[in-house]
Amino acid sequence: SNTVLIRPAAGVVSTVTGTASSGILRLNGCQYVTIDGSNSGGTDKSLTVANSSTAASTYAIGLLNNGSQGASNCTIKNCNLKASSQLTNNTYGIFLSTTGGGYNNIVIDNNSIFSARYGIQFAGVSGSAATNGQITGNIIGTATTATEIKYAGIYVTQADNTLIQGNEIMGPAAGNSNTQQAGIWLFSGATNTKVRKNKIHDFYYNGTAGNGSFGIYFNT
């Protein structure tokens, strides 16, 4: 298969930023695309993708279905991904759209993902699940209020055989009023999910009603 590799030139530290009404980078039905933030062929994170929009449904990088196929066989690794840290508007570091689905063999590895309501939404749709995804070795969230994850680190729905392993996921240590905060949220249609060796900490609900916070919230 033909492949596309997007990465900084050797020794170059790059930032792609803007205020987008959807996302900064959108892989719309793309196949075999790799976004590699390393400028050395290693594991350095020399590419930052940042969306400063505070609007709902905005994100740094999105994977979409173009009406005939979902983005598949794509990798996002070694990047810094920043959205806007919002208490109620749904913003995302990485966003798999729930329109169309059909995302197969997506790898999300060794990224720093922060400043969003959701770190990663990993989603398909009923009848066209996201399959065989891998979310590994990422740092999701920060200890700084302005750039923290407000609600959920990794949200998985309508996805089969997803591996979530070796991630550090941190929540809003100072607390906020969002109920049911979770490091990892497994929702409707999340099947055969493998959750291994993740470090989850600092999710804190400071309200007085409703459910509090969870390390892993299972509601499928």
Backbone hydrogen bonds, N-H to C=O, Kabsch-Sander energy under -0.5 kcal/mol:
donor,donor_aa,acceptor,acceptor_aa,energy
4,V,32,Y,-2.3
6,I,34,T,-3.0
7,R,5,L,-0.5
11,G,39,N,-1.1
12,V,9,A,-2.4
14,S,12,V,-0.6
14,S,46,S,-2.9
16,V,48,T,-3.2
17,T,15,T,-0.5
18,G,50,A,-1.4
20,A,18,G,-0.6
24,I,59,Y,-0.9
24,I,60,A,-0.9
25,L,60,A,-2.2
27,L,62,G,-3.2
28,N,26,R,-1.1
29,G,27,L,-1.1
29,G,64,L,-2.2
32,Y,72,S,-1.7
34,T,4,V,-2.8
35,I,75,T,-3.1
36,D,6,I,-2.7
36,D,34,T,-0.7
37,G,35,I,-0.5
37,G,77,K,-2.6
46,S,37,G,-1.9
46,S,44,D,-0.8
47,L,78,N,-0.6
48,T,14,S,-2.2
49,V,80,N,-2.8
50,A,16,V,-2.5
51,N,82,K,-2.6
52,S,18,G,-2.6
52,S,50,A,-0.5
57,S,90,N,-2.7
58,T,55,A,-0.7
58,T,90,N,-0.8
59,Y,22,S,-2.3
60,A,92,Y,-1.2
60,A,93,G,-0.6
61,I,93,G,-2.0
62,G,25,L,-2.6
63,L,95,F,-2.7
64,L,27,L,-2.7
65,N,99,T,-0.6
66,N,69,Q,-2.2
70,G,102,G,-0.5
71,A,64,L,-1.5
72,S,30,C,-2.1
73,N,104,N,-3.3
75,T,33,V,-2.2
76,I,107,V,-2.7
77,K,35,I,-2.8
78,N,109,D,-1.4
80,N,47,L,-2.7
81,L,79,C,-0.5
81,L,112,S,-3.2
82,K,49,V,-2.5
82,K,80,N,-0.5
83,A,114,F,-1.4
83,A,115,S,-0.9
86,Q,84,S,-0.9
91,T,89,N,-0.9
92,Y,58,T,-2.0
93,G,118,Y,-1.2
93,G,119,G,-1.1
94,I,119,G,-1.9
95,F,61,I,-2.2
96,L,121,Q,-2.0
97,S,63,L,-2.0
97,S,95,F,-0.6
100,G,98,T,-0.7
101,G,99,T,-0.7
102,G,128,S,-2.0
104,N,102,G,-0.7
105,N,131,T,-2.4
107,V,74,C,-2.4
108,I,134,Q,-3.0
109,D,76,I,-2.2
110,N,136,T,-1.9
112,S,79,C,-2.7
113,I,111,N,-0.6
113,I,139,I,-2.9
114,F,81,L,-2.4
115,S,147,T,-2.3
116,A,148,E,-1.1
117,R,91,T,-0.5
118,Y,91,T,-2.6
119,G,152,A,-2.2
120,I,153,G,-1.9
121,Q,94,I,-2.3
122,F,120,I,-0.6
122,F,155,Y,-3.3
123,A,121,Q,-0.7
124,G,157,T,-1.6
125,V,128,S,-1.5
128,S,125,V,-2.5
130,A,158,Q,-2.1
131,T,103,Y,-1.9
131,T,129,A,-0.5
132,N,160,D,-2.0
134,Q,106,I,-2.6
135,I,163,L,-3.2
136,T,108,I,-2.3
136,T,134,Q,-0.5
137,G,165,Q,-1.8
139,I,111,N,-2.8
140,I,138,N,-0.6
140,I,168,E,-3.2
141,G,113,I,-3.2
141,G,139,I,-0.5
147,T,144,T,-1.4
148,E,145,T,-1.1
150,K,116,A,-1.9
150,K,148,E,-0.6
151,Y,117,R,-1.8
152,A,117,R,-1.9
153,G,182,A,-1.7
154,I,183,G,-1.9
155,Y,120,I,-2.8
156,V,154,I,-0.5
156,V,185,W,-3.0
157,T,122,F,-1.9
158,Q,188,S,-2.3
159,A,189,G,-0.7
160,D,130,A,-2.6
161,N,191,T,-2.1
163,L,133,G,-2.6
164,I,162,T,-0.5
164,I,194,K,-3.4
165,Q,135,I,-1.9
165,Q,163,L,-0.5
166,G,196,R,-1.8
168,E,138,N,-2.6
169,I,167,N,-0.5
169,I,199,K,-3.3
170,M,140,I,-3.0
171,G,201,H,-2.1
173,A,171,G,-1.3
175,G,172,P,-2.3
176,N,204,Y,-1.5
180,Q,211,N,-0.7
180,Q,212,G,-1.6
181,Q,178,N,-0.5
181,Q,212,G,-0.9
182,A,151,Y,-2.0
183,G,214,F,-1.4
183,G,215,G,-0.6
184,I,215,G,-1.9
185,W,154,I,-3.1
186,L,184,I,-0.5
186,L,217,Y,-3.0
187,F,156,V,-3.2
187,F,185,W,-0.7
189,G,220,T,-0.6
190,A,187,F,-1.9
191,T,159,A,-2.3
191,T,189,G,-1.0
194,K,162,T,-3.1
195,V,193,T,-0.6
196,R,164,I,-2.6
196,R,194,K,-0.6
199,K,167,N,-2.9
200,I,198,N,-0.6
201,H,169,I,-2.3
204,Y,202,D,-0.6
206,N,176,N,-2.2
206,N,204,Y,-0.6
214,F,181,Q,-2.2
217,Y,184,I,-3.0
218,F,216,I,-0.6
219,N,186,L,-3.3
219,N,217,Y,-0.6
